[in-house]
Amino acid sequence: SKKKGLSFEEKRARMMEIFFETKDVFQLKDIEKIAPKEKGITSMSVKEILQSLVDDGMVDTDRIGTSNYFWAFPSKALHARKRKLEELESQFAESSQKKETLQKSIEKSKMGREDTAERAALIEELAALRQKKEQLKAEIDKYRECDPDVVEEMRQTNKVAKEAANRWTDNIFSIKSWAKRKFGFEESRIDKSFGIPEDLDYID
């Protein structure tokens, strides 16, 4: 099956890993070499991803001479993320409160009254607030994905999954080897009989 590409947020999280793991300072050209090779981020999207992290305060940048340099340390990124989360959660709480007030107003306006321009305006404002609420939830989720703790958890989860996949691949190869010795089956026949892909291999 065709390998699914990385989402925008997955690319952001993986690029933050480069900074967190190395604790180094890079130029754009350095990131464009490292990201595709080590994190599976296409070189064409590196600049856009990096700029989004700079815009969100997750990555620092400075111009020295004719070159731009980029860096990010876990402590700085964590504080920036916490500040942004607090800001978003405050906006979210304010929108939720306003939504609740509007809903009460709408319910009150329904009692023994015909539809009015005021009620229609309230419904329209409520719909806009619901949309704003969803946008804020998406923003909060985005910053959680760039949390150093979340990045580390993702890395550990991926490591466990990779080890498990390779362990099962090893088991399949062992069983195929035993079947060939025991029964003299051809490898292609074993693959076909048990639905084993011909290109089955260990995950790097």
Buried (B, 14 or more C-beta within 10 A) or exposed (E): EEEEEBEEBBBBBBBBBBBBBEEEBBEBEBBBBBBBEEBEBEEEBBEEBBBBBBEBBBBBBEEEEEEBBBBBBBEBBBEBBEEBBEBBEEBBEEBEEBBEEBBEBBEEBEEEEEEEEEBEEBBEBBEEBEEBBEBBEEBBEBBBBBBBEBBBEBBEEEEEEEEEEBEEBEEBBEEBEEBBEEEEBEEEEBBEEEEBEEEEEEEE
